[in-house]
Amino acid sequence: MEGSRPMVLSSLSRSPHGSRGRLLHAERRLAGRYAELVRLAYLVLPASLGRHRRVLAAHSLVQRSLPDATPAVPAPRSPGTDPDRSLRVAVVRGALAQCRRPRLWPEGARPPRLLVPRLPVVLGVRLAPRSGGAEEMALGQALADLSAPARAAFVLLRVEGLTADHTRGVLEAAGVADAQVAVRQAVRLDASLGTAAEAVLTSDEFDACTLRARPTDLVRRRRRVRLAALAVLAGALTVGGLAAVTHSAPDARGPRSAGLVRVGPGEWADTSRVDFTVWPARGDRVRDRALLDRALAVWADPPSGTRVDRAPGTPADPPPRAPRLLYAGSVGGHAVVVFHDGQRLVRYGESGTGERLALARADDADVTTAAAVVLAERGGAVRYLLAPWVAESSVRDLTRPNAPARPLSVARDGVTAPVPRWTGGGCGRRPALQLRSSPAIAEHHAFLLADLGGLTPAHLTYTPLPGHGSPPARQPREATGPAALVAWGQTGCDLDAAGGAGVRAVNAWDFAEQDLPDGGGHAVWTCARADTWQGPGNITVSLRRPGENAQVVTQVRSTAACSRFGQHVVARTHWKSPRGHWYVLAAGSRAVTSLTLTGDVSATRRGHTLAVRAPKDASTKVRAGLTSGERLPEVGSGPSGGTRP
C-alpha cells in the first residue's frame, strides 16, 4: 500500500457546510498531508484494537474528517494561521471518540466492532505496519500507558512539531475537557525519552501507510463459507433448524490441534540433537483438544484485548507448519500451553483477566539453553518446566556464593515448585537454578540458569583470569566452581542492566587484576557480556574488591567487545582510596602491553594496569597498545566499542 492515494468520496463535494471551492481546497490539503494525518490517528487510537483494525480505523478517520475540516465561513488568513489546524482537530476528535467506551460497556471487554468505521473495507488480507525493534516496542508500550488525550498531545508535540500552547488549543477544539493535564503528561514522557523518540515515532513501526499484508486464516475462511451455506440451507427449511446448526457449529477461529507434533518420552536419549525438538508433550491437558485449539487460534490471530509479549527480534507470525506440543496443563488453577515451531517458543495462558501470549526466539538452543522454560509467574515466584534430561535441580542465591544450593522439587511432568523471582533494585535475593544433566548425555555436567525476564532463563558462564586455570582459547566454562560463584556473587547485582528479555547467555570474564594504591587492596576487572538470541550483546564492565559488591565502570549496548569477536578490552574509572585520594584506574586484557592516559591528566605505563592521581572530576581517556602494535580505545568510546546507554 506504499504510495496509495486516499479514497475521498466524491459525494462529499456537495457538503452543506460551505462552497464547493472551499471543500476542494480542504480536500487538496488533506491529500497533501494524508500520510501525516493517518500516522497521527494511528498513534492516538488504542492499541487494544489490534494493528489491522487500527490501520483501517486511522484511514477511515482521516477520510471522514473532510466535512469537519471545511468551515462554513472561511477564517481570515494571517501570518500565524495554521492551515492544517482544522484537519488535525477533526482527526484527533474522531480518534478520541474511538478511545471512549460506550455507556454501560464493561471495562476491559473487547470494544464492539460497530465502533470501527465502515470504510475503507479490506477483505481476505490483514494489514499491519512493518515490525520494528526493541525501541519501537518500548515506545509503543509507553504510549499505550498514556491516556488518549496525552497520546494525542505527545504526537502533536513530537511529530507535528507544535508548541505546547498550540497543542492545547487543538485538544480543546477536539473536545478534551482538561487539555492542560494531557499536555503536561506528554511533556513528562517527552523529557524522559529524549530526542531519539522523534526518529522512532516516524519509523515504519508507526507508519499506517507503509503496510505489509498477510492472508487471513484460510482454514477459518473455508469453514465460514461452509457454515454460511449450511446456515442458508437451514434457514430455508426452518428457523429452529438454523438455531440447531448454529449451536452445533464447530469453533473455527484458527488451526486445529489434530496435526500437532508430539515427541515420545525417551527420544531425547537416542539423538545427537539435544534441544527443544526432543522435548516430549507433558502436562495433564495434552489431550484437551478444545484448549489446544484455542491456543493455536490465538497464536494464529490474537483477538483484540489479548496481551502479547514478544521478545526483541521475535516474529509474531502464525506457525508456518504444525508446531510441537511441549506442555499443556493447569498451573496454579490456570491453563498453560507451550509450543515450539523449530525457531520460536510460544506460551499461551488463560486466566481471569483474559488470554496472554508470549513469543521468544529459541533457534540453535542446546543442552543448557533448552533446559528450562518459564511456565508461570505469580506472586513474586516463577514455576519452570524443566527438560527431560535434567537429572538434578536446586536453587542457589548468587549473592551468597558460600551457601549451599537448596534442592528444588519437581513434579513428574517436569514442573518445578515456585522459585522466588529476582528482586529489583539494590542487591537483594538473586535466585538461580543449578541443574545437572542426565549421565545419558555426553555433555553431562552442572550449570546455572538465571531468570532475566524472558521466556527462557539465561545460561550463566565464567571465564577466569589468565594463569588462573583459563584454557588457552579463553573459552567460557560453567559458573559452578568456587571462583565463578564468587565472581557472580559480586557482579550478579548488575545482571538486570546487562540483560533483559531475549538474553540467551551471560558470561563473566575476569580480564585483569590490579593492586590498588594507598593500601586499597587487590581488585579484579570483570566484563559481563549478555548475548541475545538475536546476536548482539550488551556488556557491563565492573571493578571487584573482596567482600564488596562490584563497582560498575561502564555499560555498553550492541557491541562485540568481550566476545570471541572482541577479545581485547581496556577500561577506565575514577576511584577513591582509603586515604581519601582520587585516582584514575585503568586496566586491559592479556594482549595489552601499555596504557596511555590523556586529557586533564597525562601518563603512560607499560603493562596491563595504570593508577594515576587525578581530581575526581578530571576528564580523561585511555588507549592501550597491543602486542600486534595496534592501538585500542577504551570500551564504549571507539567505533567497535558500541554505544553507551
Summary of the structure (lengths in Angstrom):
residues: 645
radius of gyration: 29.7
end to end distance: 35.7
largest distance: 98.1
contacts: 2085
relative contact order: 0.06
helix: 29%
strand: 28%
